[in-house]
Amino acid sequence: MSDEIHLSRVEDELRSHSYPSERDDLVASFAGTTVLFADGDADLGDLVADIDQARFESAEDAYTALQNVLPIEALGEPGQSDGDA
């Protein structure tokens, strides 16, 4: 498993794990993998640990849950407006 991945590759990285899977197993598997955002980074294991869901039936299930815990730095380009002017 790589030590650094771009956010766009996280779903592929999650597919490298077998499912169904418990959250704690995913946390252990992905601890130490840095996800690179548009502005910053975070540990994938830490992000998965922040998910409230305890079990994932598939990589897609885990990826969908992960979307809810991504920090603001993960979204868009640095300094990009969300459209409010």
C-alpha positions in Angstrom: 0.0 0.0 0.0 1.3 3.4 -0.9 2.2 6.0 1.8 0.6 8.9 0.0 -2.4 9.0 -2.3 -4.5 11.8 -3.9 -8.1 12.1 -2.8 -9.2 11.0 -6.2 -7.6 7.6 -5.6 -9.1 6.9 -2.1 -11.9 4.7 -3.4 -9.4 2.5 -5.3 -7.3 2.3 -2.1 -10.4 1.2 -0.2 -11.1 -1.5 -2.8 -7.8 -3.1 -1.8 -9.4 -4.3 1.4 -11.8 -7.2 1.7 -15.5 -6.6 2.7 -17.6 -6.8 4.7 -15.3 -5.1 7.2 -15.4 -3.5 10.6 -14.4 0.1 10.9 -11.5 -0.8 13.3 -10.0 -3.2 10.7 -10.1 -0.4 8.1 -8.5 2.0 10.5 -5.7 -0.4 11.2 -5.2 -1.2 7.5 -5.1 2.5 6.3 -3.2 4.1 9.3 -0.1 5.8 8.0 -1.6 6.4 4.5 -1.6 10.1 3.8 -4.5 11.5 1.7 -3.4 14.6 -0.3 -6.1 17.2 -0.6 -6.4 20.4 -2.7 -5.1 22.2 0.4 -3.5 19.9 2.9 -3.6 16.3 3.8 -4.8 13.8 6.5 -4.2 10.3 7.6 -6.7 7.9 6.0 -6.9 5.7 9.1 -7.8 8.8 11.2 -10.5 9.8 8.7 -12.0 6.3 8.8 -11.9 6.4 12.6 -14.1 9.5 12.5 -16.9 7.7 10.7 -19.8 6.8 12.9 -20.6 3.6 11.0 -19.2 0.5 12.6 -19.3 -1.9 9.6 -19.0 -1.5 5.8 -20.4 -3.9 3.3 -18.3 -2.7 0.4 -15.6 -0.2 -0.6 -18.3 2.0 -2.1 -20.1 1.9 1.3 -16.9 3.0 3.1 -16.2 5.7 0.5 -19.7 7.1 0.8 -19.4 7.3 4.6 -15.9 8.8 4.3 -17.4 11.8 2.3 -19.2 12.9 5.5 -15.9 13.3 7.5 -13.6 14.9 5.0 -12.3 18.3 6.1 -13.0 21.5 4.2 -9.4 21.3 2.8 -10.4 18.3 0.8 -12.9 20.2 -1.3 -12.1 22.3 -4.3 -9.0 24.3 -5.1 -7.2 26.4 -2.5 -8.9 29.7 -2.2 -11.8 28.7 -4.4 -15.1 30.4 -3.7 -18.2 28.3 -3.2 -20.2 30.7 -5.4 -21.3 33.2 -2.7 -20.3 36.7 -3.5 
